[in-house]
Amino acid sequence: MLGVWVKYFALTLAIELPIAAALAPASDRGRAVLAAALASLTTHPLLTAALFTYAPPLGVVVLLEVAIALLEGAALRFAVPLTWGRALTVSGVMNAASALSSPLWWWVFG
């Protein structure tokens, strides 16, 4: 399971970190990328464990993604700092992009 998680996590970072950099103010891009990476390092294992252990219905997955976007938005808000609106927008776009890429993950990793 760890090997699979590492692959999914690497793909998540490859999708989310450029978005964090692109949407953060130029002066705060490094902190935004670091905050996003550390936040994902905290939330991603939890989501992956839930998905692989319980195989929740789509509605539950969406709720989990929203909760994660809120947590990661809070991390961006305080680490960068960004306004709440901007932090939640950056986090929402990051998480939507990685969540919507899930079919690619299944195709690549099986």
Secondary structure as UniProt FT lines:
FT   HELIX           2..23
FT   HELIX           26..28
FT   HELIX           29..54
FT   HELIX           58..79
FT   TURN            80..81
FT   HELIX           84..100
FT   HELIX           102..109
//
